[in-house]
Amino acid sequence: MSRRILVTSALPYANGALHIGHMLEYIQTDIWVRFQRLMGNEVQWVWADDAHGTPIMLKAQAEGVEPQALIARIKSEHERDIAGFLLSPDNFHTTHSEENRELANLIYTRNRDAGNIVKRTIKQLYDSEREMFLPDRFVKGICPSCGTADQYGDNCENCSATYDATDLKDPISQVSGTTPELRDSEQYFFALGNFADMLREWTASGSLQPEMANKLKEWLDGGLQDWDISRNAPYFGFEIPDAPGKYFYVWLDAPIAYIASHKNLAARTGEDWEASWKEGSDVELYHFIGKDIVNFHGLFWPAMLEGAGYRKPTGVFCHGFLTVDNLKMSKSRGTSVTIETWLKHLEPEYLRYYYASKLTGNVVDLNMNFDDFTTRVNADLVGKVVNIASRCAGFISKRFDGQLSASYPEDQLGAYADFTSARHIIMQYYEQREYGKAMREIMQLAEHANTYINDAEPWVKIKDPEQAEAVQQICTVGLNYFRIIVTYLSPVLPALTSKTEQFLNTTLTLDSLDQPLIGHTINRYQPMMTRVDPVQIDKILDDTKAGSAEAQTETKAAPAKAAEAVMEPLKPEIEIGDFDKVDLRVALITDAQPVKGADKLVELTLDIGLEETRTVFAGIKAAYKPEDLIGRRTVMVANLKPRQMRFGLSSGMVLAAGPGGSDLFILTPDEGATPGMRVK
């Protein structure tokens, strides 16, 4: 009996292009969906753009367009990239839809009527110049805990302290560059604590990977706080039905778009979509997400569903982040590659296979190394898989008029059975999202097939007319191996699958593998894949760097209206004497270690040309692995008063650019600058 499965992916934000980091999740989802279809299960993948929030509102203002026009353009670009990378969602919708508005209102009112929504007045920072209350990430100031300047309104990148934006010292609006004022604001909260018992049971039920369940247990053990679900005007989103001038926080209506997209799909198919979302439904519901949003999908989302009378997810599959050469993606280094750029130079299936070869069911980061990528794709897909067909097809077409042998050699039936029985372990790996293990099993089959052809030497036997039948059988065996292997690879390589079906003049299904393909006419072989040339990689990286430089030039030349929406306004002018007080020195990082008990800190040991070394605690763990920092040169503030932290004494500050979190870039001087040199 086939399973009924509903699948979702995290929603891409509708203010920028899709890149290869996004594809880590979307390819993982697509492989699993295609695998379920291969197994004969009834599966639907519903998805959408995340189109609400202050950043989208501000970007639209900067471009001089309405938010609706901006998100429509981005959605079109996302749909182009989705098709280009051979992703197969059944529906790609948007959070800014009538279906989502209706469902957000419904889920809110049901929770309100059940006593899960509370109102209270809080203090919030208000930008009087832009006439708007400021979200936490749109305020910067001095950390109230450690005194570090230029910190966001929710947490400190230096000492990892969390706080309210109102606790910042000397706050500055990142929208206008002015000092915000404190105003009373009535806000709406979701009483998450009402669902503590249910969430403890659900998160421990096996619906999440163990490491994610343990992470959520920390939240549960710490006591669940009410969740602020409202935002003040101006805001691009849905107005709360019983609160004029108040809007749903983007994270309230974003996951509801899973249901809205399904409802939108059902309007075309006639399906009873509501039945899939009712408690007790036999439909399995799975979410594919990044590990950074597990709290929304593992706590807030199931609680909202429970409070509104809907079913909870069957499983939430979390994955790690993508790094390139063990570093976060960067446009300036050419590694934050957009899908549009990739498709100009390389086929999507190369990246689909590379990700598959490295993905596991665990929550681990995936590192992409372009040299490894080139070697693996060329060796596996071209050298092993496609090579089987190219070595056998010519003999069948030229010598046997495209006809496979009428019988299968008896001494090869056992090996054929071994190939077909391998489906059980391979399909099990697909089910568990252990794609890397599945790819290794499949490549072992490809190696066996190539060994068989090598040992059989059809190119030698064809010279002897009496061996013609043997050659036909050898090539028939080889092409049957190829048929099995591509069938197993079909969730990963849909384009190769289509080409193979055209070439072999048959449909690739698991059931069709029960018997070998014999006495059958195939079509003339056409090249299916070519080797990746390192020049293609260079062009991708060069185009990405050029795009970054062009974007920076456009930013510098932007009109005043766009400039006022920049998130990093200039600070007030200073005198040269103020600058001279800061002693900036070139420093060599001689050691770097993670700080036990701190999520964001790295302990750096710095050589600045003096007899003693300096220790600095830097909030850069989300951006760099400690071991990758050792041996790098950077710039530090050498005369900053030492600060006693609970982890030790921090004697200085390392300089970095970027908004924070994973988007940080430590400054690196040019070659020739030595430790201790003054930066002027």
N, C-alpha and C positions, 0 to 999 in steps of 0.2 A: 504494500500500500504506500503510495507516494505521500511525502510530507508537504504541508502547506507552510510556506516561509515568507516572512516579510523582513526586508533588509533596508537599513538606512546607513548613510555616511554623514559625517559632520559637515555642516553647511559652510561652503567657502564664503568669505566676506565680500560683499559686492562693491568693493572700492579699489580693486586691483587685479592684475593678471594672475592666472594660475601658473605655478612653477613646479619644478621637479620635486619639491618638498611636499606639495599637495598630493602629487601623484603616488607617493608612498602609501597613503591611506586609500586612495581611490582605486589604484591597481590591486591592492590587497582585497578590497571589497569586490571588485569586478571578477577576480579569479574565483573567489568563493561563490559568487552568484552563478557564474558560468559552470562551475563544477556541479552545483546543485541541479542546474538544468541538464547537464550531462547525465546525472544520476536519475533523471526522470521526475524530479520533484517539481512542484508548482511553487515557483519563487518569484517575488516581485521586489524590485529595488526602487524605492521612492526617495526623492532627494530634492534639494532646493538651494537657492541662493539666500544668504543671510543679508537682508537689505535694509535693516533699521539701525538707528543709533546716531549719536552726536558726530562721530568722525565722518559718516556719510553726508550728514547735513552740512558740515563745514567744507568738505571737499567739493560738494556741489556749489556752494557759495563761491569758493575759490575759482571754480571753472566758469562761473556765471550762468549756471543752468539750474533747473529745478531738480530736486533729488530723484523724482520719478524718471527723468530723462537719463540721469547718471546711472541708476541701477538697471534701466532697460538696456543701455549700451553695454554695461559690464556683463549682464546676463547673456547677451548675444555672443560676447567674446568667450565667456565660459562654455556656452553650448558648442561653439566652434572647437574649442580645445578638448572638450569631452568626446566629441565625435572623432577628432583627430587622433586621440589616444585609444580609440577602439573600446571605450567604456560603454556599458550597455544598460544604463538605468531605464526602467520602464516609464519613469516620469521625472522630469527636472523642472521644479516649480520655483516659487519665490515666497519669502515670508510676507512680502507686501502684496497680499492677495485677499480677495473677499472671503475665500474659504478659511484663511488663517485668522482674519479679523473675527469671523463668526465663532470659530473654535476657541480663540483666545478669550473672547468675551464669555463664552459658555463655561470654560474651565475655571475662569476667574469667579464668575457668579456662583457656580456650584460650590467652590471652596469658600467663598464669602458667606453663603447661606449656611454652610456647615461649621462656621466659626473659625475658619483657618486664616482669615484676613483680619489684620488689626491696623488701626490708624494711631499715629502719635506725632506730635510736633517735635522736630529736631532742629538743631542749628546747622546751617549749610552756608558755604561760601558763595557769594553772589558777585558776578561781574557786572557792575552798574553801567559800564560803557557798552557792553554787548547785550545787556539786559537779559542775563541768563544765569541760572544756577549752574555751578561748575561740577562736572563729574570728577571723581578723585584723580584720575589720570590727566586731567586738564589743569591741575594745580601743582606747582613746585615751590619748595621752600627749604628751610633748614630743619633737619631731622630733630624732633624733640628729645630723642634718646641720646644720640652721640654727637649732635652738632654739625653733622656733615651737610654742606650746602647742596642745592640743586637736586633735591630728592622729591619723588612723586608724592601725591597726597594719600597713598595707602600703605606704602612700605618703604623702608630705607635700603638701598642697594649696598650700603657700606656695612651696617651692623645688623641687618635683617629684621629690625624692629617693625612691627605692624602698628598702625594707629589710624585715627580719623584725620581727614584733611584739615579739619578745624584745629588739630593739635600742632600743625606746622608753625614754625617761627618764620616771620617775614614771608608769607605766602605771596606768590605771583601768579596771576592768571596766564595760562599758556595760550589763551585765545587772543587777548588784547595786550598783554604785557603790563597791565595795571594791577594795583593791589586790590584784591577783592574785599568785600565787607561781609560781616556775619549777619545773617538774617534767619528769622524763624521760618520753618517750612513744614507743612503737614505732609507726611508721607505714608504710604501703604506698605505693610509688611506681611510676608507669608510666615505663619507660625510653624516653622519647620519642626520645632520641638514636639508638636502634637503627634508626630509620626515616628518618634524615636524608637519605640518598640518594633514597629513594622520594619523600619529601616535596618535595625540590628538583625532581624531575622532574614530579611531579603539579601542584605550584603553578605551574609554568611551562608547563603543557600547554594553557592556555586555558580551564581549568575555572573560573577566577575573573576578575573584571574586573581590568584592568591595575593600577589603583591599589591593589587589595587584594593582588594577587600581589606587588607591590613592598613592601607593608607586611610581608607574611609573610617576604619575603626578608631583611628586617632581623633577624627572629627567627632565621632559619636561619644567617645570617652571624655572628650573635652567639654561636652555639653553643646547641643545644637542651638544656635542663635537665630532669632527672627531674620528673615531675608528681605531686604529692601527691594520691592518689585516695582516701584514707581519712579518716574523722573518728571521734572518740571518742564514746562514750555520755555523756550522753543526746543522742540525735539522732533526728530523724524521717526514716527512710529504710529502705534494705535493708541488713541485716547481711551482712557479707562472709562467704561460706560457710565458709572455713577460718580465720576470725579472730573468735571470739566477743567481743562488746563493741566491735567495730570496724564502721563503716558506710561504704558507698560515698558518696563526696562527690557532691553533687547533680549536678554537671556530668558525672559518669561515666554515670549512668543516664538523664539527661535526653534526649540524642540517641538513645539506644537505644530510647526510646519511639516513635521514627519506625517502627522495625521492629515493635515491640509493637502499635502501633495498626494496622499493616497486617495483622499476624497475627490480631488481634481481628476485623478486617473480613472476613478470609478464612474465619473460622469460620462466618460467615453466608452467604458467597457460594460456598464450596467451592473457592476459588482456591488454587493452589499458590503460597503467598506466598514460600516459601523460594527458588523458582526466580528470583524477581526480585532477590534479594540475593546470589546466587552470582556469583563471578567469571566474566566472559564473558557475563552476561545481556544480552539485547537490549533490556531495559527501560531507558529513560532515567530517571535519578534526579536531581531538582533540589531544592535547598534555598533558600527565601527567608528571609533573615535581616537583622538590623540590622548596621551596620558595627562596632558595639562588641563583637560576639561572633565576629568572623571568625577569631580565633586558635583557638577551640574547634572550629569547623567546617572550618577550613583546615589545621589541624595535628593536634590531638588526635583528632578524630573519624576522619579517614581512616587515621591510624596504628592506632587501636583496631580498625577494620574490617579493615585489612590483617593485623594480628596474629591476628585470630580467623578468618581465611579468608573474609571477606565482600568484596563488591565495594565500590569507592569511588564517590562521587557523580560524575555526569556534569558537573554545574555547581553552583556556589554563587553565588546572586544576592544581592548586598548592596545595601542602600539607606541613605540618610542619615536624619537625625532630623527630626522635625516641630517647627518653631518657629511661634509665633503673634505676628504683628506684630514679627517678627525677635527675639523673646524666647522663652526656654523656657516651656513651659506652666506655669501657676500657678493653683491653686485660688483664691487670694486675689484675683487679677485676673480670675477668672471664665473662664480660658481652658483649664483642665484639665477639659474637658467629658467626662463619662461618657457611654457609649452610651445608658444609660437616660434621662439628661437630654435628650440630642439627640432621641431618638425621641418624647419627649413633645411636641415643638414642630415638628420638621421631618422630612421624608421622608429615608430613608437614601440615595436615589439622587442627591440634590443633592450630598452629600459625595462619593459614589462618582464622580460626574462631575468635580467640582472637582479631586479628587486626580488622576484620569486626565488631566485637561487640563494638569497640571503635572509629571507623572512622566516620568522619562527612564530609560534603561538605565544611567546613570552613578551613582556614589555621591555624590550631592549632597543637602544638606538641602533640605527643602521648607518654604517659609514660607506660612502661612495668614493672609490678611488678610480679615477678615469683610466689609469693604466690597467688596473685589475678588470675594469669594465670591458675594455677593448680585448684583453687576453681571453676573458671568460666567454664573451659572445663569439669571438672568432673560433675558439677551440671547441665550444660545445655546439652552438647552433650551426655554424658553417662546417667546421671540421669533423663533427660527429654525426649530427642529425641529417642535414641536407646532403651531406656527402654520400649517405647510403643511397638516396634516390639517384643522384647524378652518376654514380658508378654503375648502376644497374639499368637505368632507363634506356640508354643508348643501344644496348644489345637488343632489348625487347623491341624497340621501334625499328631499328635498321635490319635486324636479322629475322625477326619473327612477326613482322607486320603489326606490332602493337599487341600481340596476343600473349597473355600469361600462359604458363604450362597447364595442360589439361588435368594434371594430377600433381599432388604435393609429395615430395620424396618422403618415404616412410621413415627413413632414419632421421628426419628433421621434425617429425610430428611431436616428439617429446620436448624439443626445444621450443616449438611453437606453443605448446601447452604451458611451458614455464613463463613465456612472455605474457600470455593472456592471464595466467593466475597472479602475475605481479600486480594486476589491477587492484587486488584487495588491499594490499599494504599502501599502494600509491593513493587510492581513494580515501583511505583512512587518514593519511597525512594531509590531504586536501581538507577533509572535514575538520581536522584539528588545527588548520591554518599553519601547519608545519610544511610550508611550501619548499623550503630549502631541502628538507629530507626527501620530499617527493621528487625534486629535480635531480638529486643524487641518484635515486633509484632509477629514474628514467635514463640518465646518462650512462649508467652501468649497462642498461639494455642496449643503448646505442653503441657502446664499446664492444659488446658481444657481437652485435650485428656486423660491425666493421671487421672484427676479427674473423668472423665466418667468411666474409667476402674475400678478405686477404688470403686466408688459407685455401679457399676454393679456386682462386685464380681464374675467373672466367675469361680474362683477357689472354690467358695462355691457351686454355681449352678451345676457344673459338677458332683457333688456327687449324684444329683438327676437325674435319667435317663430321666424323663419327661421334664427336663430343657435343654436337649442336644441341641435342635434347638435354644433355646435362647442364649446358650453359643456360638454357631457357629455365630450367628448374632452379638453378642457383640464383638467377636474377629474380625469379618469382618469389623465392624464399626471402631474398633481401628486401624486395618491395613490400612484402607482407610485414616484415619487421618494421619497415618505415611507416607503414599504415598504422600499426599498433602504437608505435612511439608518438606519432603526431596526434593520435586520438588521446593519448594520455596527456599530451602537452596542450590540447585544445583550449582548456580554460585560460592558459597563459598566452597562447599564440593564435588568436582567432583568424588573423590574416593568412598565416601559414596553413592553417586548417582549411580555409577556403581554396587556396591554391592547390593543396593536396587532393581535395575532393575533385577539383577540376582535372587534375593530372591523372588520378586513378579512376576517374569516371564512376565514383561511388560516394555514398554518404558515410561519414565517420561517426559511428555510435558504438557504445560499449557492447551492445547485444550483437552487432554485426561482426565482432571479433571472435565469436564462438567458433566460426569456421574460417579457414584460410580462403583468400580470394584466388580462385583458379579458373581457367577456361574463360577468362575475362579480357575484354579489350580496353586498353588504356590509351590516353592521349599522349601526344608528343610532349616530352619534358621541356619546361621552360625554367630558366634560373629562378630560384625562389628567394635566395638571400645572398648578399655579397658581404665580403669581409668589411669590418669597420676599419677605416683608414684614420690613423692618428691626426691627419690633417683636418678631418671632419670635426674632431674634438677641439682642435685649435680654433677652428672657425666659430664653433659654438661659444667658447670662452671669450674669444675676441669680440664677438657680437654683443655678448652680455656686458663686457667692460665698456664697450662703446655706448651701449644703451644707458649705462650708469652715468657716464660722462655727459651724455646728451641731456639726461634728466637734470643733472646738476646745473648745466648751462641754462636750461629752461627756468629752473628755480631762481637763478640769479637775475634773469631778465624778466621775471614775472611782474605784472602790474601791481600797483599798491593794493588793490582790492584783494588779490590773491595772497599777497605778502602778509596781510593782517590775520590770515588764518593759519600761518605757520606755527607749529607747536612750540618752537624754541625761539622766542623773541630775544632781542639783544638786552643785556642788562644795562643799568644806568652807567653813564660815562664815569671814568676814573682818571686821576692825574697820573703822570709818569712815576711820581713818587710812590703812589699806591702799588703800582706794578713792581717797582724795585724792591718792595718789602718781601716779595715772594721769591724764594731761592729754588729755582728749578734746576735739577741735575739729571744727567744721563745715568741710568742705573742698569746693572746687569742682574737678571733674575737667576740666582744660583741655586735656588730650591723653591719648590711650590708644593704645598700639601693641603688637602681638604681639611676643614675645621670640623671636628667632631661636635655634633649638636647644633650646627649652623647649616641651613639649607643653601645659603648663597655665598658664604665666605670662603676665600682661599687664603692661606697663610703664606706670604711671600717673603723670602730672604733675599735682600738686595745688597749688591756691592756698589757703593757710590764713590769708590776710590779712596776711602778713608781706612784707617786700620781696623775699625769695627764694621760689622755688617748691620743693616737695618731690618727690622721685622715690620711688615705692614699687613693688616687684614683688609683685603679688598673684596668687595661684593661682586665678583665676576665669575662665580662658579657656573652660572647658567650659560655663560658665553664661551668658557674655555675649560678644557680638561687640565688639571694641575700639571700633569706630566708634559703637556705640550708647551708649557710656558718656560720650562727650565732651559736656560741658555739664551733666552731672548733679551734684547735690550729694550728699555722703555724710558719714560721720563717720569720723575717723581717730584713732589713738593718736599724738599729736604729739611726745611726749617719750620714745618708745622709742629705745633706743640704736641708732644706725645700724649696719647689718650689711653687711659686704662679701660679696657673692655673686659667682659667676663671671660674671654678666651685668652687674654694676655695684653701686653702693652703694644699698641700700634704707634710706630714712630715715623709718620709721614703719610703721604697719599700718592698712589699711582694715578697717572692721568689717562683717561679714556674718553672716547667720543661715542655718542649714541644715546638713545632715550632710556636705556636700561634693560635689565633682564638679559635675554639672549642677544639683544641688539646692542652690544657693547664692543668697542674696538680699542684695545690699548694702543697708545701712541708708540711708534717705533722710529727712532732716528735713523738717518742714512748711515751707510757703511762709513767707517772712519771715526764716528763719534765714540769715545771711550768712556768707561765709568768715571764719574766725578766731574766731567765737563759741565760747565754752566750753560743753561739754555737761556738765551737773551732775547 
